[in-house]
Amino acid sequence: MLVEICRMYGVSADFLLGLSDEDPDFDRHQRQEALRPDEQAEVRAYTKYLIWKRTHQTKK
């Protein structure tokens, strides 16, 4: 139930429960909203690339 409430209001559980004064989910969302849609797409593409790169690196 807590997860559903957090999703509905777009806040973290820590913030909702009073364990934190700052909501990292809100801050991240605000930073993302500051980007244009094309910039948001670039961030998503780069994130996917970094995940792919990590999973395909050869072990040294």
RAZIRA-V364903 format. One record per backbone hydrogen bond with DSSP energy under -1.0 kcal/mol. NH is the residue of the N-H (numbers start at 1). CO is the residue of the C=O. E is the energy in kcal/mol with one decimal. If there is no record, write none. Layout:
((NH,CO,E) (NH,CO,E))
This chain:
((5,1,-2.1) (6,2,-2.6) (7,3,-2.4) (8,4,-2.4) (9,5,-2.2) (10,6,-1.3) (11,6,-1.8) (16,12,-2.3) (17,13,-2.5) (18,15,-1.2) (19,14,-2.5) (20,14,-1.1) (27,23,-2.3) (28,24,-2.5) (29,25,-2.2) (30,26,-2.6) (31,27,-2.2) (32,28,-2.2) (33,29,-2.5) (34,30,-1.0) (35,32,-1.5) (40,36,-2.5) (41,37,-2.0) (42,38,-1.6) (43,39,-2.2) (44,40,-2.3) (45,41,-2.5) (46,42,-2.6) (47,43,-2.4) (48,44,-2.3) (49,45,-2.1) (50,46,-2.6) (51,47,-2.1) (52,48,-2.4) (53,49,-3.1) (54,50,-2.2) (55,51,-1.9) (56,52,-1.3))
